Each structure stands twice: as structure tokens, then as C-alpha cells.
């Protein structure tokens, strides 16, 4: 490790690069596999869906994005840090967008643009990191856990139409268990308990169980710990310093570091909240008035998947979304269509490799129209992740709640899209294994049509393979490390400096 402010030499890596053993290793490895003999197979997977594209006339398009930043609170003590996570939601009303798009004038009225931008909102949360404490929270990790419970899940800033994010989280808990958990007989000593998802119903109240390790310090628990959904926390032995929160079930705090950077922790919290906030908005809107979500098209930045410790909540999102869509359809409404659009990753890289196949036919003539390529588990294992996919299991069984498609638009742009599964559970569908049912387009009804229609309408030349709603959401959510991040650093230091002066 170098000393502080010690610079490395420009030629420091030359001896490594010129080492014969290193050169021999690089010459022997295979970076990109040759699939030239399987071009015909790839073309067989490509489906022309031009007939499914239609002009949207009404409805809403909701796009979301988030951005984290970690700030050093004191220049002289760089290990003391706090985090900022910014969330953005952009709503575009299709009829208003069409009026802007279809104008015959060269210039667009700036008032109309400003009105369109007003249909966006953003919120932020300040998160304590290493070395950040408070009088009533003398430990950084406990302060972080309390902030998640109080300032995010129970904050009015994240409430929607009178429904708190914590209310939606409790509903997610009720649906986050394994499909067979409710039919499992209670273990000895737990008679009178009923399991609903991850929730235990006992003595007329709802609880969640921590059985392995304490969320407070990560030490193994000697006995099971039950925390009530109402009020949402439990003080062990009546000690507020030993408080356990229902939101600890996210397990984000497990990667919290008392020393140094917590960027991994903030990233994981941001990632799961992006998905929870979307289902929260959909659920709260549906509870208020089902017609609000009748023609809602939701675009999430990134795949429809939750990774890490909170991955199990992807199942409950899948279940709630399916219930809402079923209720809408019983009222002769379409219901929300949810899709995720990824800008990077292995699927995007694969799309670049086969770009010529997506653009031209066997005779090297341009392909005209809109095409999709369903990324089945077989296709993924063959071309995208051959070393990671178990051919007998369902890809993303523990993380994904949507199916991946490559969408090639009529304007020759390519998008990596995950479309929400049209199922409530990952179980066989009419006797067909889930891994096969999820790529059967017949199971998606009109969802494929709505997916490609939204993408065709909202694609833009502003950036490579970009969508207007995603661009706007990212614009309002992103925190640039320079100069935006530096201004945050300066602001944080000034505030803490003022507090130190006042405290003297």
C-alpha cells in the first residue's frame, strides 16, 4: 500500500505485462467464444413482431431511477462518512407527449417542456455511515438501521396516497415465503401459530422471526426472536439500545461497516428500494382507484431482479403485481405493465456481438420492422453465460421477476428488456415447467405488444439505445461525483463544522 499522497510510477506495470508467463496466459485464454457455426440458430430465435406495434393514445408511462453517493464528513478523518441516496420518478402522460411530438412547428414551446418536467418528483435520504452517531444512537450500525425504519419506510416523503412504504413492506412480507410454507405443519412448541408468507400469526397479532443471528450485532441468537409488525420494532429486555426493527428483515445491515466505506451497503439499499418503491406506487394507486393503474406502463432502470440479502422479496413483488393485474382484468381493465431496461451487462454485450444478425437477414439485406429475441435459459446457457447456467434449473429462480427479451426496434436500436412474468409463482403452468412457460409468448397476452409499442414510441437518438423516460429519471436522480458530489462533500462538512462550533 502506498503512503498518503504517494504517486505510483507510470512504468510500474511494464514488468508484469512483459512477463513471458503473463503473455503466455493471455494468449491461451478465450475471451469471446466463436459462435459463427450457430448463426442459423440465433436467426431462428428472432421473431418479427411488427404487427404487434400500435400507437399508444392514452395512459401513463412511469420511469424510475436512483443514485447513491458517499461523502467524507471530515477531511482530516476520511473514515467518517455518510451516504446520500436520491430517488426519481418521472410520469409522462401519453396524450401530452403526443401533442409535443406531433407539432408541425420547428421549435417546441418551452412552457410545454417545463410542464412535462413538472410531472416528476425526486426524494432523497441521508444515511449514517461509519463513525456517524447521535446521542440516542451511539453506534453507527444501529443509527443506520433506525434511519432505514424511521426516515424511509415510515417517512411521509415515501408515502403514496395515504399508504406508507412500511404498509407495503408488511404486505410484501406476507407474500415472501416459499409456496409450500403455509402447508408445513408447525414444529413442536409452536402450536397455535399460522405462517403467512414470512409472517407468523399468533395470539391475534402478526410477527416476523429472527432465528439465526441478531440484526443488532450479527451474533448468533440462542433463542428465536419475534418482532411484531405493529409497532414494527421490539426492545430486547426493554432496552431501547437493543431495538430490533421489522425492516431488519431486508438484511442490508449485514454488510454495514463500522470502519471505512459503506458504498456497498448504500448500493444494496438503493437497489432493493428501487423495486419496493415501484410496487409501492402501483399498490397504493390500485388501493386508491384501480383506474389509475389501468393503463400504466412502468419502466425500471435495470433488470426486474433483486440481488443480495433481500432477493427473496422478488417473489412477493411478483405475487402482488399478479394480484393487481388480475383484479384490473376482472374489471375489464388492462392493468400495469412493468418492464426493466438495462444499459449494461452480459445480455447487452451479447447484443453488440450479434448486432449484424439483428440488422440483416441471411441474404445480407436490411431487416425492416420490429423484432424480439426471447432469451430462454437454453439460449442464455449457450451464448451469454455458458459457465454459470445450470441447464436443469430455472435461471434467476432466486432473483428475477421478469423474463429477458432483446428488442430490436424499427429504427435499428437494440434494448435489453425484462418484462414482468404474467404469473404469481414460479411453479409449472398447465403442466409445463416454469423455465419453458416463461418464454411462451402466448402466456403474456397483450403484454408483448405493449412492451414493444412503448419502446418504439419512447426511443430517442439523444444517447445510444436510450428511452426518453429513463433518461429523464436518470437526469433527476443522478449525483455526479464531480462537481455535484464535491458540492455535497462541502455541504456536509460545513453543516458538521457549524454543529461542532455550536456544541463548544
N, C-alpha and C positions, 0 to 999 in steps of 0.2 A: 504493500500500500504506500502511495506517495505521501509526503508531508503536505500540510496545508499550503496551497498556492504553488506547490512544486509542479512544474510542467514536464510532460514526457517528451522525449525526443522524437522527431519526425521519422527517423530511421529505425525506431525501436523494434518494429515488426519484420524488418527485412530478413533477419536471420531465420525467423520462423518460416516465412514464405519461401525462402530459398533452400530450406532443408530438404534433401532428397526424399526422406521418409514422408514428409508432408506432401510433396509433389506427387509421389507415387500413390499416396492415399487418395488425393483429389482426382487423379487420373483413373482410379479404379471404381469410384462410386458412380451410381446412376442417379442423377438429379431428376430428370424428367423421363418417364418411360415412353418407349416408342409404341404408339397405338395406330400406326399407319395401316396395319392389317385389319383394323376394326372400324374403319371409317363407315363401311356399309351398315354396321350395327348401330352406330350413332345416328345415321340418317334415318334408320327405321324408327328410332325413338322420337324423332322430331315430328310434331303434329301441327298441321295448318288449322288455326282457329280463327281465321279472318272473319268467318261467318258469325262468330260469337261476339265480335266487337260491335258495340252500339253507342250512340251518342247519349251521354247522361244529360237529362233535362232538369232533374231536381235532386235533392238530397244534400248531404254534408260530407265533407272529407276532413277527418281529424288526423293530424300528424303529431307525433311526439318525439322529443329528444331530450337528452340530459348531458351535463358536462360536470366533471369533478375538478377540483383544484386543491392543492395542499399548500398552505402558506407557513413560512417560518416566522414564528411570532416575535422572536428576538434575534437580531443579527449575531449577537455575541454568544447566544445559546441556540445553535441550529437544531438541537434535538427537541426543542419545544415547538410544537406545531399544532395547527388546527386546519380543518377542512371546510371547503365550501362546495356544495352540490347544487347546481342550478337546473331546474326543470322547465321545459317549454312545451306548450300545447298550441297548435295553430288550427283554427277551424276555417275552412273555406266553404262558403255556400255556393253550390254549383251554379245556380241561376245568376248570381252576381258575377261569378268568374266568367260565365259565357258572355255576359254583357261587355266585360272588359276585353275578352278575347276577340269578339266578333265585331268590334268597332271598325268603321271604314276610314277612320282618321289615322294619320301617320303617328301622332303623339297621343299618349294616354293621359287623361286628366289626373293630375297628381292628387286631387281630392279623393278620387275613386280609389287610387292606390292606398292612400292613407286610411280610408275607410276599411279596405280589405285587411290592412295590417292591424287594425284595432281588434279584429276578430282573433287575437292571440293573447295568451296570458303566460306569464312565467313566474315562478316562485323559486325561492332558494332556502336552504337550511345551512346553518353554521354548525359544524360538528367538532367537538373537542377531540384533539389528538393527544399524542404523547406529551406529558408534562403540563397539560391544561387541567386545572382543578377548580373547585369552588368551595366555599366554606361548608356547605351542606353536602358536597360531593368531593371528599378529599382524595379519591382515587380516579385516575383518568378513565379507566375502563368502565367503572360504574357510572361516571358522568356521561360517557358516550352512550351507554345503554339507556340511561334516563332520558337523554336528549331524543333518541330514536322513539321512545314511547310517548313522551310528552310533546315534543316540538314537531314531530312528523305525523304519527298515527292519530294523535288526539288534538292536532292543531287545526283551528278554523281555516287556516290557509290551504289545507289539503282536503277540507270538507267539500262535498258536492251535493247541491240541492238538499241540504239538511242532513245528509248522511256522512258520518265521519269515516276516514280511512280505516280507523280501528274497527268500526262495524263491519266493513267489507272484509277486513283481515280475519275477523272471527268467523265469517261465513266461509272464507277460504279454508280455515282450519277444520270446519265441519265436513269439508269435502276433500281433504287432502290425504285421507288414509288409503290404504290398499283396498281394492274392490272386495276382497273376502274378509276384511277385518270385522265388519259388523256381524258376520255369521260365525265368528270364532267364539266358542264357549268361554265364559270368564274363568280365569285361573282361580285356584283355591285362595280364599281370603278376600276375593273381590266380587263376591256375590252381591247382587243389587246394583251393579254398575252396568251401564249400557255404553257401547262405543259408537260414536257417530263421527266417522272420519278420523280425525286426530283428537276429537273431543270426548271426554268421559262425562257422562250424565250420571250424577249421584246425588241423592238426597234433594232432588228438585233443583240442583244447580249444575252449571257446566264448568268443567275444569280441563286443563291440559296437564300432561305428566312429563316431568323431567326425571329420567330413571338412571342415566349413566353418569353424567358429570354436571357439576354446578356451573350455571351460567355466570356466576359471580367471579370465580377464580379458576375454573376448569378442573378442579379437583374431583375425584370420583365420589359419587354420592353413596352413602351407606344405606339409605332408605329412599324409596320413591318420594318425589316431591310433587304435590298437586297445587297448581296455581289457578285461582278462579278467573273465569272470563270477566266477571264483574266483581270488583272494580278493575281488574286487569293486572293486579300485582299481589304479591304476598311478602310480608316481612317475616323472615325466619326468626323464630323465638321473639317476635315482636320488635326486632331491631331494624329501624329504617335503613341502617347501613348495610344490612343483609337482604335488601329488597330484590326479588326476582319478578321480572315482567313477562307477561304473555308474549310480547314481541321478541323476547329472547329465543322463541322457537324458530326464528329466522336463522339463528346460529351465526350471524355475521360477526358477533363479538369474539368468536373463536380465533379470528385472525388479527384481532386488535393487538398492537404492540405498545407496550408501556415505554419503549425507548425507540427513537428514530421515526422513520416514515410509516404512515398508515395508508398510503395510497392504495394498496391492495384492498384494505378494508373498505375505504370510501368507494372504490370502484365496484366492489361486490354489492354494497348497499345501493349504489346508484343503479346498477344493472337490474336488481330484483325490483326496485321501486318503479322503474320504467314500466314494467309489466303489471305490477299491482295497481298503479295509478290508472292505467288504461282500462283494466277490468273494473276498477272502482268507478270511473266515469260512466262506463257502459251500464253497470249495475244500478248506480244511483239514478241515472237518467231513465232507465226502464222502470224503476220503482215509482218515479215521479209521474211519468207518462210514457207508455210504450211507443207512442208515435214518434218520440224524439229519436229513438234508435231504429225506426222502421227502415230508413234509407241512409243509414250511417255507414261510411267507408273509413276504416281506421288503418293508418299506416304507421308501423313501428319502425324505428331506425334499428336495424339488425334483425337477426332471425327470431322467430317465435320460439324461444327456448330460454330456460333459466338454468344457469350453471352454478356449481359450487354447493355450499351447505344448504341453500334454500331451494334446491332443484325440485324437491317434492311438490312445491306449490304450483308447478306447471300443470299437474293433474287436476287440481281444484279450479284453476283458471279454465281449463278445457271443459270441466263439468258445468261451471256456472255459465259460460258462454253458450254451451249447448242448450241449457235450460231456457235461457233468454231467447235464443233463436226459435226454439220450439214454441214458446209462448207467443212470440210475434207471428209465427206462421199459423198458429191456431186462430189468430185474429185477422188472418189474410194480409199480413204484412211480411215483408221480406226478412227483416231483422238485420243486425250488424254483420258486416263482412270485415274480418280482421286479417291483415297481411303484414309481413315484415320484409323490409328491403335491406339487403346487405351490400355495403360498398367494397368490403374486403373479405378475404377468407379463401379457403381452398376451392369452393364452388366458383367464385369469381375468377380465380386464377385458371381453373379448368375452362371456363367460358372463353377466356382470352386465347387459350391454346387451340380451341376448336372454332374460333371465330369464322374462319373461311367456310367451314361446313354449315354454320348458321346463316351465312350470307349468300352462298351459291349452291346450285344443285349439282348432280352428277356430271352434267354437260358443261359445267362451269358458267352457267347462266345465272343472273341475279335472281334470288328468291324474293318474290313480292308478296306482301301481306304480313300477317301476324302469326307467329309460331310459338309453341311452348314445347319444352322438353322436360317431362316428369323425371326427377332424379330418384329412381327407385333404389332400394337397398342393393340390388344386383348391379345397377349402373354405378352407384357410389363405390362399391367394393371393387369394381373392375377398373374405373378410371380416376376416381378422386382420392379415396383413402384405402388403397388396397392392403395396407399393413395394419389398419385399425378396425376394419369391419368384420365382425363375426357373421358369417353367412347364415347362421341358424337363428340369429336374434334380430329383433326389430331395432333399426338404427334410431338413436335418440330416445330409447324407451324410458330413460330416467330424466330427460331434459326437455325434449321438444313437444310442443303442442300444435305444430303445423307441418305441412308437407312442402318440400322444396321443389320449385319449378324454375327452369331457365325460361325467361320470356324474351323473345326477340320481336321488337315492335316493327311496324310498317316503316318507321324512319331509321331502321337499321341500328337501333340501340338494344343493348342486352342487359337484362336485370336478373339478379338472383333474388327470387321472391319465395317466402314461405307463406302458404295460405292455411289459415286455421283449419284443423281437422273438423269434418262435419259429424263427429262422434262425441259421445260423452265420456267414453272409456276406451282404453286400448285393449279391447277384447275382440275375439273373432266376430265378423259381421256376416250374418247368414251362413255360418259355417266356413267362411273364408278367413284365413289368418290375417291379422291386422296389418302385417307388413305388406300384404298384397292388396288388401282393401283400401289402404290409404293412397294408392296410386291409380285406383279405378276411378276415372273421371265421372262415371255415372253416379257415384256416391256424393259428388259435390253439387249436383243440381245446377243452379244458375250461378254458383259462386265463381266458377272459372270465367264465365262471361263478364261478371262484374269486375273481377281482378284485372283482366286484360283491358277492359274498357277504361277503368280508372288510370291505368298506366299509360295507355295511348293518349288520354286526354291531358295528363299532367306531366308528361315528359318534357324536358327542356334542354336547349343547347348551351345553357349557361355553364354547366360542367359536364364532364363525360358521364353519360348514363345517369343523369340526375332527374329527380322529380321535384316539382315546384313546392309542394307542401313539406317534403323532407328538408329541402334547402332552407325554407323559412324557419322551420322548427329548429334546425341546427344553428341558424344565424342568431336566433334569440336565446338559445341555451348555451352556446359555446363560450368558454372563457379562454381567451388567448393567453398563453403563458407570457407573451411579450407583445404589446405593453400592458394588456389587460391584467395579466397575472401579477406583474410588478406593481401595478396600482393597488391591487388587493393586498399585496405584501405591505406596502407603505401604509395603507389604511389600517390594517391590523396592528402594525407596530405603533402607529400614532394613538390608536384607541387604548392599547395596553399601556403605553407610556403615560397617557393622561391619567389612567386609573392608578398607576404607581405613584404619580405626583400627589393625587388626591388622598391616597392611603397613607402618606407620610405624616 
